[in-house]
Amino acid sequence: MQVLARLRRWHALIAPVVVLPLLITVTSGMGYRLLRDWGGLSRDQVHGLMVLHEGEWLGPVGKSWYVALNGLGLLWMLITGTGLALQGWSRQRGRGRGRPEPEESSEEGGT
C-alpha cells in the first residue's frame, strides 16, 4: 500500500505542472484540424495554432524540450492514472464480494 500512496502523491504533484502545456497542445491541435477540415480555413490562416501546438514560440531548442517534456508528462499521467484507476476498480470489485474494506490512513487527505 505504501507504493500506491507514494504513486498517488507524485501523480498529484506533477498534475498541476503538466496540465497547462497539455491543455495548450490539445486545444491548439484540435482547433487546427477542425478549422482546416470543417471551417475550410487554409494552412496559412491557422498557422498560429500550429506554432502553439508544436512549441515553436519557444525557439528551436525550447521547441524540442517542450515536445519531449509534454510527451513524458502525458505518459506519466496516463500510466500513473491508469494504475490508480485499476486499484480503485479492484477495491470496488472486492467490496462487492463481501471482502472487508481496507482502512485508509488520515494522511491521504480524508475528511
N, C-alpha and C positions, 0 to 999 in steps of 0.2 A: 504494500500500500504506500510505502514511502516514495517509491519511484513515481507512482501516479500523482501524488500530491506535488512532487517536485516538477513533474511534467506540466501539470495544470498551472503552477506558479509561473514557469517560464513561458508558457503559452500566453498567459495573461499579461506578462511584462512586455513581450515582443509585439503583441497585437496592436497597441497604440502607435508603435513606431512604423509598422508596415501598412496600416490602414489607408493613410493619405496617398502614398505612392501607388498602391494598388487601385484605389478609387480613381485616381487620375488616369492610370493606364486603361482601366476597364471602360470608363466613360468616354475617353477620347477615342479608343479603338472602336467602340460601338458606334459612337457618333460619326466617325469617319466612314465606316462601312455602310451604315444606314442612310446617311446623307448622300453618299455616292450612288447606292443602289435604288433607294426609294425616293430620295429627294432630287435625283437627276443632276446633282452638282458635279462639276469637273474636279479632277485631281488638284488643280491649282486653287480652286475655291475652298477646299478643305485641307490644304496643306498644313495649316496651323495646328490642326488636330493631330496630324501625324508627327509634327515637331514635338508636341506634348507627349504623345504616346511612346515615342522612341527615346525620349530624354535628350533630344538634340539641343535643347535650350541650355544644357549643362556643358556643352563643348564636347570635343572628341573623346577626351579621357573620362569626363563625367558621364557621358552617354553610356560608355561601356560599364562603368560602375553601377549606374542606375539600373541598367538591364540585368546585370548579374545579381545585384542585391535584391532587386524586385522579384526576380525568379526564385532566389533562395528563400526570401521571406514568404512567398506564396507556397513553396514546397513545405517549409517548416509548418506553416499554419494548417495546410491540408493534412500533413502526416500526423501532427500532434492532435489536431481537431478530430480526425478520424479515430485515433486511438482513444481519446476521451469519450467520444460518442459511443464507440463499441463497448467501452467499460460501462457506461450508463445503461446501454441496452441490455448488457448481460446482467446487470443488477436488477433491472426491471423484470427480466425473464425469471431470475432466481426468486424474486418475491412472489411471483405468480404460482410457483410450485411449492409454496409452503416453507421455503427456507427463511431463516431469520434475517432481518435487515442488519447490515454491518453498521456499527456505531461510527458516527462522524465526529472528528475532533473539532473543538471550538475554534482552532486557529485557521480553519479553512473558510472563514467568513460567514458561518452560520449565524442566524439571528435568534 
